[in-house]
């Protein structure tokens, strides 16, 4: 498998608008070549009888079921509010908008 060249890394860096030194181009070329090689080896391991999965362990929903329960009335919710207006919490203005 041909390796990743400095020119290819320089092209990718240009597309990503990254400025790399000559040493970084050499360093990243080697690293990218190693990464691409490791990803290519995955296809050698995958067998036809192994189904594709998104997670190695089976997942189950651990959340409780949704149940409708009575909530607070507007009066109860606003009972402890320091300020209220038109059945809403009144808070200080922060954006300077009307």
DADANOR-V388388 format. One record per residue. N is the residue number from 1. SS is DSSP state (h for helix, s for strand, l for the rest). OMEGA is omega in degrees with one decimal (* if undefined). Layout:
n-><N:N>
ss-><SS:SS>
omega-><OMEGA:OMEGA>
This chain:
n-><1:2:3:4:5:6:7:8:9:10:11:12:13:14:15:16:17:18:19:20:21:22:23:24:25:26:27:28:29:30:31:32:33:34:35:36:37:38:39:40:41:42:43:44:45:46:47:48:49:50:51:52:53:54:55:56:57:58:59:60:61:62:63:64:65:66:67:68:69:70:71:72:73:74:75:76:77:78:79:80:81:82:83:84:85:86:87:88:89:90:91:92:93:94:95:96:97:98>
ss-><l:l:l:l:l:h:h:h:h:h:h:h:h:h:h:l:l:l:l:l:l:h:h:h:h:h:h:h:h:h:h:h:h:h:h:h:h:h:h:h:h:h:h:h:h:l:l:l:l:l:l:l:l:l:l:l:l:l:l:l:l:l:l:l:l:l:l:l:l:l:l:l:l:h:h:h:h:h:l:l:l:l:l:s:s:l:l:s:s:l:l:l:l:l:l:l:l:l>
omega-><179.7:-179.6:176.4:-177.7:176.3:-178.9:178.0:177.5:178.1:178.3:177.8:179.1:178.7:178.5:-179.9:-178.8:176.9:176.6:-176.9:175.4:178.8:179.0:179.2:177.5:177.9:-177.7:-178.0:176.9:177.7:-179.8:179.4:177.0:177.6:-179.0:-179.3:176.6:179.3:178.6:179.7:179.2:179.5:-179.8:176.4:-177.3:-175.9:179.8:-179.0:-177.0:178.7:-179.3:177.2:-179.6:176.0:-177.2:-177.6:-179.5:177.6:-178.7:174.5:179.7:-178.9:179.7:177.0:179.3:176.5:177.6:177.2:178.1:179.6:179.3:-179.9:171.0:176.8:-179.8:179.0:-179.5:-177.7:-174.6:-177.9:-178.0:178.4:178.6:179.0:-179.8:179.1:-179.6:177.1:172.6:177.2:-177.8:178.6:177.6:-176.6:-175.1:179.7:179.2:177.3:*>
